[in-house]
Amino acid sequence: MSTALLQTEKGEPVATAPHLSYSRINRYLFCPEQYRLYYIENLRPRVPSASLCFGQTVHQALAHFFRGYGDPVHFFKEEWLRVQHEPIAYSYRESWDKLAERGVLLLQSFIRDELPKLGKIIASEKPFDLSISNLDSPFIGVIDLVAEIDGERTVIDFKTASQAYDDYEVVLSDQLTAYALAEPDAQQSALCVFVKTKEPRIDWYLAKRTSVQLAEFLAKASIVGQSIAAGHFYKRPGKQCGWCDYLPVCTGDLQATEQSLTRPDA
């Protein structure tokens, strides 16, 4: 099976000991019960979404390139070809062919137009493991890229999205705050967003974090960590349940649960 179908949390290294990460905090804040089903029960969709697979494949292609292994476009084509006949859930706007074309166009555009904006490449796929006084567990993650932009050391996170980000999403991004904690020598953070619309494009969003923002995030992380350790898991009903993979579990639909979810390690 292609690496594109490995359903792992982006930005989180494999770890068995108790720990926190941006992905874990974000999932708990979205819905504590979803956190429990994902991380504790280890339930995963039997059929992964095309958007997830596409995003992972683009991310792997960029990591392949920045590690000096070769052309990201060629890597993407090979990996995406591997999933052509795999069971993948496409939205009504998606198809294997459309995503194949957009992936190539986006990566070609990145090499041609965006790469020249980067100065010195400092690190790619850089793991971090932080011991922070107000957190009971280590805070871990992986930074996509550390590079210079206009002479400033910048922590860069690559994203794929179906539409442009709003400015407030960047201002409030916990992920960029977490990366600022992990890379204190960085002067700024950036989201590099690969927008997979009909006419694909790449958007940059730059941000800086203050000591107040860092302290706010650490306080939030501490509350979430304590809640997880205490086993405080509960459903957070809302419209978002309509597109949650775990809806059959929460509604007690045993047949749909069996049909749609699995435990990879079972």
C-alpha angles and dihedrals in degrees: 000000000000121000086239089074096053102111104213130142110265112241096021123105121217108274133162102189119084110278145147129236137171089259093053094047092047093049093048092050090049092052128337091208091053088052090053094048093047103041105023103030090033093218117166134177112267088221115041121217120259091230091057093048092046093050092048092049094050090047092050091049091054092047089049090054099045091048088059097249099126149267113358092205092057090045091051093049092051095046095044090050088057092061096045093103098029119109104264129161109236122191118234089264095049137077135163090254095050093049091045090055094045093047091054093046093049095049092045089051091049093053093044102040111014106037092065088061090065121084123188114004106222104176141349125206091000113186122212133193114188129190105204121186098230094046121081093205133045116269109226140176147131124257113217097215141349112200143141120265115186088345095306122118104243135190107218128198119191118218136180116210140169092226140018121282121248116238093243090059089063094044091052099036110137089194093062089046090052091051091049088056091048095048105037092169090062115105095203145359129231141195114211104197122198103205109204098201125137087277101037119217141169122235128194124209119186124197142169128208128220127212088253091057091048091051091049091053093048091051090051092047090051093052092048093046092051092047092052092047090051091051095243101163122155140154119262103202120204145114088296089072088074092072098033116117090219099056093109090057093051094047092047095243098153095179094052090044091054092046098047107031136056142171108240093205095048 
